[in-house]
Amino acid sequence: MTTYVPPTRNQSPYLPFGDQRNAQFYGKDILSVNQFNRDDLEYIFGVAKEMREMVTRIGTFDLLKGKILANLFYEPSTRTSSSFTSAMERLGGSVIPINEVRYSSVSKGESLPDTVRTLECYADVIVIRHPESGSAALAAKYARKPIINAGDGVGEHPTQALLDLFTIVSELGNVDGLTVTMLGDLKYGRTVHSLARLLSQFIVKINYVSPEILRMPSEIIAELKEKGVSQSEYNTLDAVLPKTDVLYVTRVQKERFENQEEYESVKGAYVITPEVMEQAKDKMIVMHPLPRVGEISMEMDDDPRAAYFRQMEYGLYVRMALLAMVLGKA
Ligand code: NCD
């Protein structure tokens, strides 16, 4: 009689022995972009392309049939929450949505570790968004099931950065050699914190354009400098726009300001309009993680360079890929 040995966190029960390439994400948390190297990115994007093909051909299929995702959101979300739901359901799985922690036991004072230990009794993977930096890592410390960070305060938003990079690769064909200009709230915007780190694996030039009080944190600039990334900071866009291949616009993160007067002083600092875009290349893209609150005018939406709506769709395929990978089915 052979004794049953349950699979460990990193050993997929669905893949043949020795197929480590495919199994290496099985059971893993996704907490920071720093956990991925270029080979991993290539692999994730390969799976995302397959997901796109499958969705285009058949819409929904049974790869994650019987699997359950807990979507735990302590902060507002439209795209991240619904794209994870759509990703799970397109893969045949189902979702426990906790979008309003107000109505859960969190409002009774339950701690994050206890909430996570509860949800993992019912779900196979937990997606978490929380206002505190480091919260996803804290959840992962207590959870036996994979935790996916969907934004931890001003910390990171790794799945957004992965979909941002997938957008760049899909739209422009490559990453090496590009000039990426990040515009807006670089201090509180977690999407740019993750994207800058992810881009540091490539040969890129990064321009940071922001009001003085919203500059990219010096630790991140130092981290990228160590990796040899060419970075420059500006207060205005004019000088860098003509050389930009990817203009990544962000919202000023009102909810993170301690002083609302400070917010008022910077909220309308930059607005991308068709007139502004006359200075930009013909072959370049404008991205935004959304929601936008005035920093890209609606007149821009018909410009073929406006990639922000396409970016959301790329996000679905990347999140499908990540779910399949951490659940050992990619
Ligand atoms: C971003 C976020 O939550 O950090 N939104 C998103 O996930 N697409 C950006 C933002 O809120 O400004």
Boltz pocket constraint, residues with backbone or C-beta under 6 A from the ligand:
constraints:
  - pocket:
      binder: B
      contacts: [[A, 76], [A, 79], [A, 80], [A, 150], [A, 151], [A, 157], [A, 160], [A, 190], [A, 191], [A, 250], [A, 251], [A, 253], [A, 289], [A, 290], [A, 291]]
      max_distance: 6.0
